[in-house]
Structures are given as structure tokens and as C-alpha cells.
Amino acid sequence: MIISYFKSLIFIILAFSSLQNTKEEQSFTVTKIKKPSILSCLRTAGSYDFDIEGIFSEKSSLLDKVYLDIETSDGRKFQSMCTPFSKTSTSSDQLQCTIEICLYPLDNVDIILPTKAPKVNGYLFQTGNQL
């Protein structure tokens, strides 16, 4: 009886996992890079945050993570972790991106975002006419 229960449970978990992995690719059309605010760089939080505004082709999930390759003006390269947020009544669709400044110090450098669309599993990046 217990073995039958475990077999059923394993089958359900595998089926659910398979459905999660078949998520179709959605597009994100970039419309603008938001200017940093005074709260963008908080040393106490250990991060530098910036937002990329755009339009998702479908509702995004807060569980998704998008990693963008970033470069600095002094030639260092690293990744920024971004979380997609779908449109609400007070904000547009956006990727909220974070650079861990404890790992990647940003003293006296410029951040250079990629000019080519990144290849990210589950997302297709495009640029809008406003950019």
C-alpha cells in the first residue's frame, strides 16, 4: 500500500515538473531603461538596482529569474540577476535587476548593458521604437 502511494506521488511530481519545464518562450520588448534614483545604490543592502521597462507578451512570474551579462567601463564582466514584474495599476512591465556590489564593486565605473539581445531561457528580447 505504501509503495503504491509513493509510486503515485513520484508520478505526480514528475508530471508536474514536466509541465513546468515546457513553458513556452515569451517576448519582452524593451521600451526604456529607467534612470537610477538615489535609492538605486544602497551600500547597506549591498546592491545596485536598476529597472528595464518594457512589454511582456504574457503575464510574467515572480519566480522567474533572468541573468543579464553586464560589463563595466574598466572591462570587468559579470551577471546581473533580474526579476520580471508584470504591469500593475501603478507600474509598467519591467525587469528589476540587481548587481551585488559586495561581489562586484562599482566604484568610479560606468555600467554597460549589452547592445545585443541576450539569450535567456524562456524569454525573447526585442527593442521597442522608443529606445
N, C-alpha and C positions, 0 to 999 in steps of 0.2 A: 504494500500500500504506500509506504513512504517513498520507495524507489519510483513508483508510478507518479507520485506527486512531484518529485524532483525532476523527472523527465519532462513532465508537462511544464513546469516552471522554466526549465532551461530552454524548451522550445519557444515559449512566450517571450523570453528575454532575447533570444536570437532573432525572432521575427520582428520585435520592436527595434532592435539595433539595426537590422537590415533596412527597415523603413526610415530610420533616422539618417542613414548613410546615403539614401537615394534622393536627397534633397536636390532639386534642380537649381541650376545656376540662375541667379537673379542679377539684374544690372543695377549699377549705381552711377548716375550721371552727375558728375561734379559740376556745381554751379559757382561756388566761390570758396576761398579759404578765408575763414574769419580772422580778423586782426586780433592779435593777442591782447588780453586785458591785463590789468595789474595783478589779477589772481592767477594768471597763467603759470607763473613760476613761483611755487611755494617751496622754499628750502626746507621748511619744517615737514612738509608732506613728502619731500624727496622726489618731486616730479615736475615736469614741464608739460602742460596740457595745451592742445590746440584742437580746433574743430574744422572739419571739412564739410561744408554744406552741399547738398545735392538732392537727388530724387531717386528713391528706390523703386524698382519695378513692382515690388510686392512688399508686404509688411516684413520688417526685419525682426530678428530675435536677439534679445539682450545676451543670450548665451553664446552667440557667435563672436568670434574674435578674428580680426583682420590684422595681419602684420605687414607693415609698410617698410621698405628699405629706405633709410634716411642717410644723408651724407652731410658732413659739416664743411664749412669753408676751409678748414685746415686738413681736409682729406680723410677724416675718420668716417667709418661706415658702421651702422648698427640698425636695429629694428625698433620700430615704434608699434606698440600694441593699441589697436583701435577697436572700439565697441560701437556697433551700429545702433542708432536710435531712430525709430520711425516718427513721423510727423505727429505732433500733438497740437492742442489749441494754441499753445504759446511758442512753439518752435517748429522749424522745418526739419526734414530728414537730414541726418548728419552722422558722420563718423566722429566720435570723440576719441582723440588719440593722446597717448601718454608716452613720454620719454622719461625713463627712470634716471634722474640726474645723479643719483648715488653711483650708478653703474657707468653712466656716460656723462661726465661733467661737461657743461656747455659754457664755460667761462670765455667771454670775448670771441665767440664764433657765431656765424650765421648757420641756420638750418636750411638745407637744400632738399626740397621734396623732389621725388622722381618726376621727370618730364614725360616719360613713357608710362602707359597704364600698367600698373602692377598685375602680376598673375597671382590671383588668390583663389583658393579652392572655394567654390560656391558663389563667387562674385565676379562680374564682368564690369570693369571700369570704363567709363566714357567721359568725355568733356562736353559741357554744355556750351551754348553760344556766348554766354556772358563771361566766360573765363578768359 
